[in-house]
Amino acid sequence: MSQTLHELAAQAAQLQHALAGAADSMEQYEYNLQGIQRCAEQISRCVKMVGNNRTAALSARDTRKVMDQLEAATNELMELLAK
């Protein structure tokens, strides 16, 4: 009987460890999801600024700034997707 209780206690400890790992993974997933959404919004804003024909053309300096933001958002997105 005591052997069974020890086995149950060991299984409970393993289960607790597995649940803690799952909680950590879910936190990382939620963090990555927020980052992916933020990057997608930034990319969308940049594409709209560069591709919007209804507004005056962006100056070369502004275009470089927008393209830099687009590149940074894309790089961050790639990092988040790699995790």
MOFENVEN-V493306 format. One record per backbone hydrogen bond with DSSP energy under -1.0 kcal/mol. CO is the residue of the C=O (numbers start at 1). NH is the residue of the N-H. If there is no record, write none. Layout:
BEGIN
co:nh
CO:NH
CO:NH
END
This chain:
BEGIN
co:nh
1:5
2:6
3:7
4:8
5:9
6:10
7:11
8:12
9:13
10:14
11:15
12:16
13:17
14:18
15:19
16:20
17:21
18:22
19:23
20:24
21:25
22:26
23:27
24:28
25:29
26:30
27:31
28:32
29:33
30:34
31:35
32:36
33:37
34:38
35:39
36:40
37:41
38:42
39:43
40:44
41:45
42:46
43:47
44:48
45:49
46:50
47:51
59:63
60:64
61:65
62:66
63:67
64:68
65:69
66:70
67:71
68:72
69:73
70:74
71:75
72:76
73:77
74:78
75:79
76:80
77:81
78:82
END
